[in-house]
Amino acid sequence: MICILEKKILSTIKKKISRGRKKKKNYFTKEHENAIISYNNSTNLRERELLYRDIIQPVMSQMVDKIVLTFKFTNLNNIEVLKEECKAFIVTVLCKFDPSKNSSAFSYFSIVIKHWFIAKIKKQKKRQQKEVQIVDLNEFVDYSDERLIIYNPYHELRERKEFFDFLNSEFEEWKDELSEDDKKVLCALQEVFQRKEELSVFSRKGVYVYLREITNFKTQKISKAIKNMQEKYLEAKEFWLNEHNW
């Protein structure tokens, strides 16, 4: 009788614990994707208005806020204004989402939002370069000679481009020697390197988030794949340095 009673008590406790647990929910669900598809397919203006107001707009607003924090876009000037502009921009591209292209709405719009902010970063950098003040020129001037020698970044940028082009060709050769999972991570890295000029705006965590989104792998799996390629990278880099006498 005591054993039976204990079992009943334990069962009751487990049920209470189970009811008390709340499952972690993704903020962007299949319901939101279906709402976007219905929005694009509908010709009823009232229906479209309700879908956008009640389902699509809130989740898109949340997505913009999360991406800004994750990828450190908070460093942009007037970031709050830019966030509102981006949210308004999303309305204009909702119709471009095509579920037949094997891409989820979450992945598609997260990339759209990131690229929108990256474009703003590029624009801000160009504006800042044009507005360099005289006092800032000290960083680019060599006073070791009586003549003022202005620093020219052309050769440094050219060498950097040549190195990344060389590394990309090495990547293509590595693919024959890698496992399918490592190869998928390598392809994701190639995509990141194609945006190498934008890497300065990403934290290390942000890069891993970007790789996870492309590969659908966990961070540990990505780290392991990168570690498997580390030796190949070091050999390639050493070869490059020797060839260029750096």
Secondary structure, 3 states (H helix, E strand, C coil): CHHHHHHHHHHHHHHHHHHHCCCCCCCCCHHHHHHHHHHHHCCCHHHHHHHHHHHHHHHHHHHHHHHHHHCCHHHCCCHHHHHHHHHHHHHHHHHHCCHHHCCCHHHHHHHHHHHHHHHHHHHHHHHHHHCCCHHHHHHHEECCCCCCEECCCHHHHHHHHHHHHHHHHHHHHHHHHCCHHHHHHHHHHHHHHHCHHHHHHCCHHHHHHHHHHHHCCCHHHHHHHHHHHHHHHHHHHHHHHHHHCC
